[in-house]
Amino acid sequence: MFGTFATDDTASFEENKSIFNGECTDSSLPFILFYGNIKPRFLIATLPEDTVLSVRGKATKTKDNKVYEVNDINTHRFFANAGIPDKMATVPLMISPQGDDSDYDVSVIRELFSYTEDGTGILGGDVDEGSTISVLSFQPENIKSTLMSKIDRLNTLQDVNGALVFSCVSRRKALMAVIEDLAELQLAQKSIRADIPFMMGYSGGELCPVSSKTGVLNNRFHNYSAVILLI
């Protein structure tokens, strides 16, 4: 499965709708069926690991996208003690698997959206218990360079019929801070090989498979990422 949840140009996701066959809905995802000689490949641009700050800990109690404790400390208290202010709109976190119990072997980016009244952290996707949680520095130059590295990779590949590109709306918001909110679109337009047709848009969460330790593709919900499907 590859794609995105509906989003618009505002920071509020409550009113977003998916449109399909003339009907608007806020509770379903539309799908596109491709058939024939299709060999899908996926490229994922996340924030580089060298942007990890000194704030990191182990997720010691989790369930789905809820993180109750980090380093056996209430999640809100852990981040507050580390100097992460509550007033930040979202906090980018790198979730890195640890041990043999994890079913994936790559790091994924998660947004820390908010806290419940008891200090539980609500993240934009599942977090395996035992994972390492690291706070990232989310800089405009990193956004452009990570997308460009995947475009460079795309341009070296053969037998590509086309590409679908989705970039997280949070990446655009970071670029808006330096008046470059269209920078990723411009990079794609100028840099993707001329013989590869593509479509690009912004997303409220990116759905894209990653390889498990056994080589099986598992669907993951990514945040702060740009994902490319090669058809």
N, C-alpha and C positions, 0 to 999 in steps of 0.2 A: 504494500500500500504506500502511495506517495501522494503528497498534496499538502493542504493547508485548511485550517479553520477560517471561516469568513472574518474579514476585518474591513474597516474603512479608514478614513484619514483622521479619526479622533482617537483619544486615549481611552474612551469608554467602549467596552466590547458588548455591553448588555443589549444594545439595539441592533447588532449586526445580523444580517440575514443571508442565507444561501438562496440563490434563485435558480430554479430548474423547471423547464417546461412551463414557464409563465407563473409558477407558484413560488411564494416566498416562505421560508421556514427558518426558525431559529433552533431547531432540534434535530437536524439531519445533515449529512454530508452527501453531495452529489459525486458520482463516480463517472469516469470516462473509460470505456472499454477499448483497448487496443488489441488487435489480433493479427496473425500472420507471422512472419519471420521476425519476431521481436526479441531482442536480447538486451534487456534493460541493464544499464549501469548507473551507479549513483556516486556523485561527488558531494562531499559535505565540507563547507567552509565554516569552521568555528573559530573562536578566539584562540590565539596561540598560547601554549602553556607557559611561555616566558612572560606572560602578563599576569601570572598568579602573584597575588600579594602575600604578605607574611601571615595573613589570617587563614588558618586551615584547621580542620579537626575531623574526627571520625563520627559518622552517623551511627550512634549507638542504639537508637530506638526509632523505627520508622514503620509506616504502613502506607503503601501506595505513594501518593504525592505529599504525605504529611510526615514531617520530621519532628518528633517529640523531643529528642535529646541529641546533643552533639557533645562528645567527650563526657557522656553521662551527666551533662548539665542541661537544664531547660534551654531550648533553642533560642528563644528571645533573649534570655539572660546571657547565653554564650556570645551572641553577636553584639549585644549591648556592651558587654565587658571588653570586646575587641574593638570598640569604637565605631561600629557600623550604625549610623543614625537611622531612627525609625522613619524619618521624613523622606528618605530616598524613595522614588517611585517604584523602582524594582532594583534588586541587587543581583548581578550576574555571578553564578556559582559554577565551578567545574566539579562534576561528580565523577570520580575515578574509581573503578571497581577494585576490590581487594579480595584476595583469596580465591579458592576454587569454587565457591558456592555461587559466584556471579555468573549469569548466563550471557554476558557480553564482555568484550575485552578492549573496548575503546572508551575514552572519556566522553561524556555528553555535557552540554551546558544546560543549566536550569535557572529559571528566574525565581528569586524569592519574592513573592508577591506581597504577602502580609502575614500577620500573626493572629491566631485565635485569642480569646480572652485569657486562656491558660498558658499562652506563650508558645503554642505549637506553630512551627513554620509551615506555611502553605506554599508549595513549589509548583512550577509549571510542568509537572511530569513526575513519573515514579522515581524513587530513590531507594536503591538496595541498602538494607541494613549492613553495616560494615564498610560502606564506601567512604572514601576520603572526600570531604567537602572543602573546596578552596575558593576564596573570593578573588574575582578577576578585576583587572583594570580595563575598562571598556572605552578605548580610545578610537577616534575617527580613522587614524592612519592604519590601525590594526584591521578595521572593517574593510577598508579598500584593499589592503595587501592580501588578506586571506581570500577574498573573492577572486582577486587577480591571479593568485596561485592556482586556483581551480580552473579558471579560464585557460591559463597556460597549459594545464594538463589536458583539458578538453581539446585544445587545438592540436595536440599531438596524436589524438586517437583517430582510427580509421573506421569505416563502416558506420558512421553516425548519420542517421536520417534526420535528426532534429533534437532539440533540447527544450525542456521546461525548467524554468528557474524560479524559485521562490526565496525571498529574503525576509527575515523577521522584521516586523515593523519597528522593533526596538533598535535595530541597526540604523534604520532611517532616522529615528529620533535623535540618535547620537550624532549623526551627520548634520542634522538641522542645527545643532549647536554651533557649528562652524559654517553655516549657510552653504552646505553641500549636500542637501537632502536627496538630490538626484544623482549623486556620484556613482552609486552602484549601477544604476540604469545606464548611465553614460559609459561606464567601463564595459558593460556587456555590449552595448551598441557599437563601440569603437573597436573592441578587442576580440569578440568571438569570430572565428573564421568565417569568411564571407559565404562559403558554401553550406553552412550549417544554419538552417532556419531555427528560430527560437522564439519563445514567449517568456516574458519576465513580469513578475508582479510582487507585491508585498503580502505578508501573511501574519496571522495571529497565532503562530505555532506551526512548526514544520514537521510533517510526517515523512520519515524516510528510514529504510532498513539499514542496519549495520550488521557486520559479520560477527557471529558468535565464535567462541573458542573452537568449535568444531567445524567452522566454515559455513554454518547455516545462517541465512539472512533472517534477522529478527526485526520487526517493526519497532521504531523508537519515536517518541515525541520529543523533538528538539526545540530549544529556545535559543535566541540570539544567534541563529545560524542562517546560512544561505545554502540551500540544497539544489542540486542539479540532477535531473533525470535525463539520461541519454537514451534515445530510442533507436 
